Amino acid sequence: MEIDQEQKLIERAKTDGAAFGELYDACYPKILNYIFRRTRDTQIAEDITAEVFIKALEQIDRFTWRGLPFSAWLYRIASHEIANYFRGKHTKNISLELMMEEQGFEPADDYDVETSLIEAQTKIERHELFIVVQEQLLALPLKYQEVSSLRYFEKKSIAEISQIMNKRQGTIKSLLSRGTKKLREAVQPFGSRSVYHTGDKKP
C-alpha cells in the first residue's frame, strides 16, 4: 500500500469500521509474528495480538499521522503489551471477535492465523542457532529485547524504532550497540556464527 493511500485509509478508519478492517488485514500477520517471536508461545501471541488491535481501534481517533507506516504505531502498542506480559501485568478487555462484530469488520477470508503461526514456529525450530539466539535474547533486559527484535527480526529502520519506542535515534543506536554486544557474548559459547552482524545498514 502506498504511503498516501495508507494515510487516507487511516483517516477513514477513524469513523469507518470497514476501513479499519483493511488496516487490520494488512498489519495483523506482521504484528502476530513479531509478538510470537518475542514470546515463543502461540496462545500468548494470539492473546496479545488481539489486545493490540483492540487498543488500536479504541485509540485510532487520537492517531496522529507522522509519515511513518501505520504498523509502526501498532509495533509500539505491541511492545508495550509484551512488556506488560513479562512484568506479569495482564489487561482484560472485550474479545477481538466481539469488537469485529460491533465495528463491522472481519479479517480477510484468505488469512489463516493458525497457518501463519505454524510457519513462524517452523522457521524458528528449523535453525538450532536461531533458537539459542532467541533464548538468550529473552534473557536480556526488555529494552534490549525490544530494540534487537525490531532491528534484526522485523527489519525496522532506526527512525521507525525511534518512533515505536518513543526514544531519540541516538538512544536507539546506543541501545542496539549494547544489546548486540550482550547478545553476542551470550551466544558465543554456543558457536562462532551469529544472526547478528556488525555491518548493520544505515537507517
Stockholm file with secondary structure:
# STOCKHOLM 1.0

chainA/1-203         MEIDQEQKLIERAKTDGAAFGELYDACYPKILNYIFRRTRDTQIAEDITAEVFIKALEQIDRFTWRGLPFSAWLYRIASHEIANYFRGKHTKNISLELMMEEQGFEPADDYDVETSLIEAQTKIERHELFIVVQEQLLALPLKYQEVSSLRYFEKKSIAEISQIMNKRQGTIKSLLSRGTKKLREAVQPFGSRSVYHTGDKKP
#=GR chainA/1-203 SS CCHHHHHHHHHHHTTCHHHHHHHHHHHHHHHHHHHHHHHCCHHHHHHHHHHHHHHHHHHGGGCCCCSSCHHHHHHHHHHHHHHHHHTTCCCCCCCHHHHHHHHTCCCCTTCCHHHHHHHHHHHHHHCHHHHHHHHHHHTSCHHHHHHHIIIIISCCCHHHHHHHHTCCHHHHHHHHHHHHHHHHHHHGGGCSCCSCCSCCCCC
#=GC SS_cons         CCHHHHHHHHHHHTTCHHHHHHHHHHHHHHHHHHHHHHHCCHHHHHHHHHHHHHHHHHHGGGCCCCSSCHHHHHHHHHHHHHHHHHTTCCCCCCCHHHHHHHHTCCCCTTCCHHHHHHHHHHHHHHCHHHHHHHHHHHTSCHHHHHHHIIIIISCCCHHHHHHHHTCCHHHHHHHHHHHHHHHHHHHGGGCSCCSCCSCCCCC
//
